[in-house]
Amino acid sequence: MTTLPLLLSAILAQAEHAGEAAAAVAERHGTEIAQAAHVSWLWLIPFFPLLGSAINTAFGPRLQKRYGKRAAHTVAVDPTTHRVFFPLENVHGHPIMRVMAP
C-alpha cells in the first residue's frame, strides 16, 4: 500500500520534468519545436494502467474472498467499430454475450 504514493509522486515528477524540458527547448529553438516536444498529457498513458494494477493489487484479493469468482469480469471494446462486448455468466440458465453498439 505504501508503494502507490511513491509511484504517483514519481509519475508527477516526470510530468513536471517534461514541462521544464519543453520550456528549455522553446528558449533555444523557438516555439515550433517546443510545441512538438511538449508532452504535458503524455504521462497519463502509463499512469492509468499502473493505477488500475495498483487498485487490483490492493483490493483484488479482498473482493475475491468476499464475492468469489463473481467479482471477476471481462469487458472487451473493439477499437474499429467501438462495440462493447459483455460476457454474462448466467441469463435464464444460459451464458450469453451482450454486444452494445454506439
Secondary structure, 3 states (H helix, E strand, C coil): CCHHHHHHHHHHHHHHHHHHHHHHHHHHHCHHHHHHHCCCCCCHHHHHHHHHHHHHHHHHHHHHHHHHHHHCCCCEECCCCCCEEEEEEEECCEEEEEEECC
